[in-house]
Amino acid sequence: MAVFLISGDESLVGQELSTLLKQLVGEDDRMLLVEEFDASDPSLSLASVTDALGTLSMFSDRRIVVMRNVQQLDTNSLAIFVEGLRAKVDSAEVVITITGRVLKVLGDALKELGATTIGATVGSNARDRQNWVESHLVEAGVNCAPDAVRLIANWFGNDASRLGGLISTLNSAYGEGKKLSRENVEEFLGQAGAVPPWDLTDAIDAGNTALALTTLHRFLGPDTHPLQVLSILANRYSQMMRLDDHEIRNVANAAQVLRIKDYPAQKLLEQYRILGSGGVAQAISLLAQADVDLRGAKDWEPELVMEVLVARLSRLGGVRSKNKKVVSQRR
């Protein structure tokens, strides 16, 4: 029987596990079929896990063994689990969940057993989020118009784990198969989700002030103080300042200097080339002023300080980008 590995973001692993178990159990009795273990449970008995893997079920012709949070096992415990996995009976289906890196000893065993890997991750940009949302809607039998899919992806932002609840609600409200419009979906969305920091920096880089301000308000929340947002922006422009070197000719040079991957290095290098040394210096000056203002120099609410900063940074990027295009056209 099959072995499955669900790996990725902690907030999404549980959602993928629920979906997979629903498919594997089908019309059978889950109570009789599924045995679940959690490596994060201090009382976990590995003997019980290996016993479930290696013995036939008394109540069914198959058994589904779920092992959650395998990343919590120490080296010795992981070795015992892997040994039990390799010795499992043919009638046992195994589902393993993990966040973080898959250690070689487990990876080798999964490869030998022909395991299926399910990625519980949305991706790193808006397009990835939209594709992820669309695929899960289709899989659940929810037929949404393209603008409704975009709305869901943008509204939930980084809180993609909420999609499962929305799917259940939409299926209850409309049933399966009906083509849902943006208006059908809108009333069930609830509070807007958080967004990753690159949504904010992308909007600023593009000079889209309206989007940048909207994203700022979604990024700020009970768990995110304006000083944290300021720190993210300050780090970004400090990285651009480090690129102010004639020896940096390409993305590979930039990635090496900044010690980051090629894709974020490319975005930083592109924006640096738009702003130039003068533009980056202006941005640093704006950030320094905002830092002073957040600490009490101005009698403004912190959110207002950040709104003004983001608007000015966005305008700075947009003006420089526009000027660069005009110069290029003249040439």
C-alpha positions in Angstrom: 0.0 0.0 0.0 1.0 3.6 -0.5 3.2 5.9 1.6 2.6 9.6 1.6 4.8 12.5 2.9 3.2 15.8 3.5 5.7 18.6 4.0 5.7 22.3 4.0 4.2 25.2 6.0 3.0 24.3 9.4 -0.3 26.1 8.9 -1.1 24.1 5.8 0.1 20.6 6.6 -3.0 19.9 8.7 -5.2 21.0 5.8 -3.5 18.7 3.3 -3.6 15.9 5.8 -7.4 16.2 6.3 -7.9 16.3 2.6 -5.8 13.2 2.0 -7.3 11.2 4.9 -10.8 12.0 3.5 -9.8 10.5 0.2 -8.0 7.4 1.7 -10.8 6.6 4.1 -13.6 7.1 1.6 -16.9 5.4 2.7 -15.2 3.3 5.4 -15.3 3.8 9.1 -12.4 6.1 10.0 -12.4 5.0 13.7 -11.7 1.4 12.6 -9.3 2.3 9.9 -7.0 5.1 11.0 -4.3 5.1 13.8 -2.7 8.4 14.5 0.5 9.2 16.3 2.2 12.6 17.0 6.0 12.8 17.4 5.5 16.1 19.3 3.6 14.2 22.1 6.0 13.4 25.0 4.1 10.3 25.8 4.5 8.8 22.3 5.4 5.1 22.3 7.5 4.2 19.3 6.7 0.5 20.0 3.0 1.3 19.3 4.0 3.0 16.1 6.1 0.1 14.8 3.4 -2.3 16.0 0.8 -0.5 13.9 3.0 -0.5 10.9 4.0 -4.1 11.2 0.8 -6.0 12.1 -2.5 -6.7 10.2 -5.6 -4.9 11.3 -8.2 -7.0 13.2 -11.1 -4.9 11.9 -10.3 -4.3 8.2 -8.3 -5.6 5.3 -6.1 -2.4 5.5 -4.9 0.2 8.0 -3.9 3.8 7.7 -1.1 4.9 10.0 -0.6 8.6 10.4 2.7 9.9 11.9 2.6 13.7 12.5 5.5 16.0 13.1 8.3 13.6 12.3 10.7 16.5 12.6 10.3 16.3 16.3 12.0 12.8 16.5 15.6 12.7 17.7 18.2 10.7 15.8 17.6 7.4 17.6 13.8 7.6 17.5 13.9 8.5 13.8 16.0 5.4 13.1 13.5 3.2 15.0 10.6 4.8 13.0 12.4 4.3 9.7 13.1 0.7 10.5 9.5 0.1 11.3 8.5 1.9 8.1 10.7 -0.3 6.0 9.2 -3.4 7.7 5.6 -2.4 7.4 3.0 -4.9 6.2 1.7 -4.5 2.6 -1.8 -3.7 3.9 -0.7 -0.6 5.8 -1.0 2.8 4.2 1.3 5.4 5.8 0.9 9.2 6.0 3.8 11.2 7.4 3.8 14.9 8.1 6.9 17.1 8.5 7.9 20.7 8.6 11.4 21.6 7.8 14.1 19.5 6.2 13.7 15.8 5.5 16.7 14.0 6.9 18.6 11.6 4.6 17.7 8.5 6.6 14.0 9.2 6.2 14.4 10.4 2.6 16.2 7.2 1.5 13.5 5.1 3.0 10.7 7.1 1.4 12.5 6.8 -2.0 12.8 3.0 -1.6 9.1 2.8 -0.8 8.1 5.0 -3.7 6.5 7.5 -1.5 4.3 10.3 -2.9 5.2 13.8 -1.7 2.5 16.4 -1.2 3.8 20.0 -0.9 1.9 22.0 1.7 3.1 25.3 0.6 1.5 28.2 -1.2 4.5 29.8 -2.9 6.3 33.1 -2.7 4.2 35.5 -4.7 0.7 36.5 -5.6 0.6 34.3 -8.7 1.6 31.3 -6.8 -1.0 31.9 -4.2 -3.7 32.3 -6.9 -2.7 29.0 -8.5 -2.7 27.2 -5.2 -6.1 28.5 -4.3 -7.5 27.6 -7.7 -6.1 24.0 -7.6 -7.7 23.4 -4.2 -11.0 24.9 -5.2 -11.1 22.6 -8.3 -10.1 19.6 -6.2 -12.9 20.3 -3.7 -15.5 20.6 -6.5 -15.9 24.4 -6.0 -16.4 26.1 -9.4 -15.4 29.7 -9.2 -15.1 32.4 -11.8 -11.5 33.7 -12.4 -12.2 37.0 -10.6 -13.6 35.1 -7.6 -10.4 33.0 -7.4 -8.2 36.2 -7.5 -10.4 37.8 -4.8 -10.0 34.8 -2.5 -6.2 34.6 -3.1 -5.7 38.3 -2.5 -8.1 38.5 0.4 -6.6 35.6 2.4 -3.0 36.6 1.6 -0.7 34.7 3.8 -3.5 33.1 5.8 -4.1 30.4 3.2 -5.0 27.9 5.9 -8.4 29.6 6.0 -9.3 28.2 2.6 -10.5 24.9 3.9 -13.1 26.6 6.0 -14.3 28.7 3.1 -14.6 25.7 0.9 -16.8 23.9 3.4 -18.9 27.1 3.7 -19.3 27.5 0.0 -20.2 23.9 -0.5 -22.8 24.1 2.3 -24.3 27.4 0.9 -24.3 26.6 -2.9 -23.7 22.8 -3.2 -21.1 21.4 -5.6 -21.0 22.3 -9.3 -22.6 25.8 -9.4 -20.5 28.5 -11.0 -19.7 31.0 -8.3 -19.2 34.7 -9.0 -17.2 37.2 -7.1 -20.4 38.4 -5.4 -21.3 34.8 -4.4 -17.9 34.4 -2.6 -17.5 37.9 -1.2 -20.0 37.7 1.7 -18.3 34.6 3.1 -14.7 35.9 3.2 -14.6 37.4 6.7 -11.6 39.5 7.8 -8.8 40.1 5.3 -5.7 38.0 5.9 -2.2 39.1 6.5 0.2 39.5 3.6 3.9 38.7 3.2 6.4 41.6 3.3 7.3 41.3 -0.3 3.8 42.3 -1.3 4.5 45.6 0.3 8.0 46.1 -1.1 6.8 45.0 -4.6 4.0 47.7 -4.5 6.5 50.3 -3.4 9.0 49.3 -6.1 6.3 49.6 -8.7 5.4 53.1 -7.5 1.8 51.9 -6.9 1.0 54.1 -3.9 -2.6 53.1 -3.5 -1.7 49.3 -3.5 1.3 50.0 -1.2 -0.9 51.8 1.4 -3.6 49.0 1.2 -1.0 46.4 1.7 0.6 48.3 4.6 -2.7 48.3 6.5 -3.1 44.5 5.9 0.5 43.9 6.9 0.1 45.9 10.1 -1.8 44.1 12.8 -1.9 43.1 16.4 1.2 41.0 16.0 3.1 43.5 13.8 4.3 46.8 15.2 5.1 49.7 12.8 8.8 49.6 14.0 8.9 46.0 12.6 7.7 47.2 9.2 10.2 50.0 9.4 13.0 47.5 10.1 12.0 45.4 7.1 12.1 48.5 4.8 15.3 49.8 6.3 17.0 46.4 5.7 15.9 46.4 2.1 17.3 49.8 1.3 20.5 49.1 3.3 20.9 46.1 1.0 20.5 48.3 -2.0 23.2 50.6 -0.6 25.6 47.7 -0.4 25.1 47.3 -4.2 26.5 50.8 -4.8 29.7 49.3 -6.2 30.9 49.3 -9.8 32.2 45.7 -9.5 28.6 44.4 -9.1 27.7 43.8 -12.8 25.0 41.1 -12.6 22.7 39.1 -10.3 25.3 36.5 -9.4 27.6 39.3 -8.1 24.7 40.9 -6.1 23.7 37.5 -4.6 27.2 36.8 -3.5 27.7 40.3 -1.9 24.3 40.1 -0.1 24.5 36.4 0.7 21.0 35.7 -0.5 19.4 33.7 -3.3 19.4 34.9 -6.9 15.7 35.9 -7.2 15.6 38.4 -4.3 19.0 39.6 -5.4 17.7 40.3 -8.9 14.8 42.3 -7.5 17.1 44.4 -5.3 19.5 45.0 -8.1 16.8 46.0 -10.5 15.3 48.5 -8.0 18.8 49.8 -7.2 19.4 50.5 -10.9 16.1 52.4 -11.1 16.8 54.5 -8.0 20.5 55.0 -8.4 22.8 56.1 -5.5 20.9 59.3 -5.1 17.5 57.6 -4.9 18.7 55.1 -2.3 20.2 57.9 -0.2 16.9 59.7 -0.3 15.1 56.5 0.8 17.5 56.0 3.7 16.9 59.6 4.8 13.1 59.1 4.7 13.5 55.9 6.8 15.7 57.7 9.3 13.1 60.5 9.7 10.3 58.0 10.1 12.3 56.2 12.8 12.7 59.4 14.8 9.0 60.2 14.3 7.9 56.8 15.5 9.9 57.4 18.7 8.0 60.6 19.5 9.5 63.4 17.5 6.1 64.1 15.9 2.8 63.9 17.6 1.4 61.5 15.0 -0.1 58.1 15.3 2.4 55.4 14.3 0.2 54.2 11.5 0.2 57.8 10.0 4.0 57.9 10.2 4.1 54.7 8.2 1.5 55.8 5.7 3.5 58.9 4.9 6.8 56.9 4.7 5.3 54.3 2.4 3.7 56.9 0.2 7.0 58.8 -0.2 9.0 55.7 -0.9 6.5 54.6 -3.4 6.5 58.0 -5.1 10.3 58.0 -5.1 10.4 54.6 -6.9 7.6 55.5 -9.3 9.1 58.9 -10.3 12.6 57.4 -10.9 11.1 54.5 -12.9 9.1 56.9 -15.1 12.1 59.1 -15.7 14.2 56.2 -16.6 11.7 55.1 -19.2 11.5 58.6 -20.7 15.3 58.7 -21.0 15.4 55.2 -22.6 12.7 56.3 -25.1 14.6 59.4 -26.1 17.7 57.3 -26.7 
